[in-house]
């Protein structure tokens, strides 16, 4: 599997966090906050696969671009970046030794923590 950092998604996430579009939620909240398959499909229907891809930190270049399977490591709910999703991505990327994705997620994690400090 050739999974690597999806720079477009990473840049989109950094932009959202810098604009304050981040949710400082609990580490284990992603299973509750994660979009359902139906919500993903509706987002793709309305916005297209390229926009869907922007909400992911990784991509698998062995899977077709026009499939959900091409995109890996989601970080938000199509509205905001979620700390729980970033932490999940950081942990999973580390497990699978995707160092570029792990580093990108760690960077986002730091940005979100800084945002939380500024607003506390």
LUMMARVO-805131 format. One line per 2 residues: number of its first residue (from 1); for each residue x, y, z of C-alpha. Coordinates in steps of 0.5 Angstrom, whole numbers. Layout:
N
NUM) X Y Z  ...;
***
This chain:
120
1) 0 0 0  3 7 -2;
3) 0 11 3  3 18 3;
5) 2 25 6  -4 29 2;
7) -1 36 2  -8 39 -1;
9) -11 36 5  -6 38 10;
11) -6 45 7  -13 46 8;
13) -13 43 15  -8 48 17;
15) -12 54 14  -18 52 18;
17) -14 52 24  -11 58 23;
19) -18 61 22  -20 58 28;
21) -25 53 25  -23 47 30;
23) -26 43 35  -22 42 42;
25) -26 36 44  -24 30 48;
27) -19 25 45  -24 19 44;
29) -29 23 41  -28 21 34;
31) -33 15 34  -38 20 36;
33) -36 26 31  -34 22 25;
35) -39 23 19  -43 17 17;
37) -42 14 11  -49 17 9;
39) -46 24 11  -40 23 7;
41) -43 20 1  -48 27 1;
43) -42 31 2  -39 28 -5;
45) -45 28 -8  -46 36 -7;
47) -39 38 -7  -35 33 -11;
49) -29 28 -9  -24 33 -10;
51) -27 37 -4  -28 30 0;
53) -21 29 -1  -19 36 2;
55) -21 33 9  -16 28 9;
57) -9 28 11  -7 22 7;
59) -8 18 0  -7 11 -2;
61) -4 12 -10  -6 5 -11;
63) -13 6 -10  -17 10 -16;
65) -18 18 -14  -25 18 -15;
67) -26 13 -9  -27 14 -2;
69) -21 9 -1  -16 13 -4;
71) -16 18 2  -14 16 9;
73) -14 19 16  -20 24 16;
75) -19 30 21  -26 33 21;
77) -33 33 20  -33 37 13;
79) -34 44 17  -29 44 22;
81) -22 40 24  -23 36 30;
83) -18 35 35  -20 28 37;
85) -19 26 29  -12 29 29;
87) -10 25 35  -13 19 32;
89) -9 20 25  -3 22 29;
91) -3 15 33  -5 11 27;
93) 0 14 22  5 12 28;
95) 3 5 28  4 4 21;
97) 10 8 20  7 13 16;
99) 12 19 18  10 24 14;
101) 3 24 16  5 23 23;
103) 9 29 23  3 33 19;
105) -2 31 25  3 33 30;
107) 4 40 27  -4 40 27;
109) -5 38 34  0 43 36;
111) -4 49 32  -10 46 36;
113) -7 46 43  -4 53 42;
115) -11 55 39  -14 52 46;
117) -9 56 50  -11 63 47;
119) -18 62 48  -18 59 55;
***
